[in-house]
Amino acid sequence: MEINESIFENLPERDILSLKCERAFLVGINEPREKLTDSEYHLEELVNLVDTMGIQPVDSIMVKMREKNPRFLIGKGKVEEIRVLAEACRADVIIFDCQLSPSQQRNLEFHYNMAVIDRQEVIIDIFADRASTKEAVLQVALARMKYSLPRLTRAWTHLSKQKGGVKGTRGKGETQLESDRRMVLNKINSLKKELEKVKKYRDVQRKKRVGKPIPSLSIVGYTNAGKSSLLNLLSDADVLTEDKLFATLDPTSRKIKLDGGREIILTDTVGFIRKLPHDLIDAFKSTLEEAVHSDVIIHVVDAANHEYEEHIKVTEDVLNELGAGDKAQIIVFNKIDLLGSDPVLLAGLTNRYPHCVPISAKMNLGIDELKERITEEIEREYGVVNLMIPADKWDITAYIHRNGKIIKEEYVDEGVLIQAVLTEKDKNILSSYINEQ
């Protein structure tokens, strides 16, 4: 069987979803020095991920790992126990809630005689299924190529065979595996170049926004925290919202007006998650850079999730990795309607995070307070300047209208009193007209 480049062009057709897997047996891993409750929460999250993937989780087991087995990750006794349980529930795929090495994955598949995948592959497959824009498709393809590269022998067992070369495509004595490895490396380089073009285009668009004093805010947070619901509520947008993980992959920006007429750009970003594959962080950096370049970050947290503190930590760790950890941040606890009538739960959140804003995007609760906080942060980041423009300097007034955001304008005997938001560049240009009072 020959492999041609079209297979790599259409990698989504070769992911685990294409195998028509319907029943999954899940394997949780309790790492040494890790609390059992934490491992159980991680396994519960994997159940939701697999459900989002479109496969039914039929049973699971928690394995307490004392030391890693280089061949199977876990001990031989547990390997055999999992085989018996998976066959008993008629599973057609076994999913480990950790990262398997290519050799461990290959050995386990050989032993079980069925597909074996890890948490990383689950997340990549969900991303591949949900990507819609050209940028997201390229990013997912790049992540999948990097993931697939060391696993070529697992995906195509014939690749280790030696075959004759074709002039110009394969060197003398080169194996099919070496040829396809080179093909994947070439494709990775090609995808990186395509993404670089997209990134340059995004930079141009971003510079156009930065050139005008319209504040930009990014909505970030753990997956399924309600970020898209909040964007829809604030902007009357129609962004996809589902009670599933990674409902949104592509950044969506909307211009909205706050009370008093001030405009801002609000951008929804992809949700974060524990054990997010590093290749995906790298591949999605151009998307997540919206958070880096925004003036204020709105960090949305699911208040009803008992692991909200861990979710906050994961999100802040990713923001720090992106270089956005020192940005002005508003912590928003969403879904307070799910806390019930117990005021102690809400009081616990506000005591621990005194500057947070509790809301319910679904029930439209706390939104006015959130808008006020956004206005306060924008004022702090941008500030407002007062200018006195002489009546004969109509060109200066026109310049401010063209390049600034007018808050208030009043005609007086001396000329025009203007209250406006300006970029630092325009503040310097117009410094002689700025009234400090």
Secondary structure, 3 states (H helix, E strand, C coil): CCCCHHHHHCHHHHCHHHHCCCEEEEEEEECCCCCHHHHHHHHHHHHHHHHHHCCEEEEEEEEECCCCECCCECCHHHHHHHHHHHHHCCCCEEEECCCCCHHHHHHHHHHHCCEEEEHHHHHHHHHHHHCCCHHHHHHHHHHHHHHHHHHHHHHCHHHHCECCCCCCCCCCCCEHHHHHHHHHHHHHHHHHHHHHHHHHHHHHHHHHHHCCCCCEEEEEEECCCCHHHHHHHHHCCCCCCCCCCCCCCCCEEEEEECCCCCEEEEEECCCECCCCCHHHHHHCHHHHHHHHHCCEEEEEEECCCCCHHHHHHHHHHHHHHHCCCCCEEEEEEECHHHHCCCHHHHHHHHHHCCCCEECECCCCECHHHHHHHHHHHHHHHCCCEEEEEECCCHHHHHHHHHHCEEEEEEEECCEEEEEEECCHHHHHHCHHHEECC
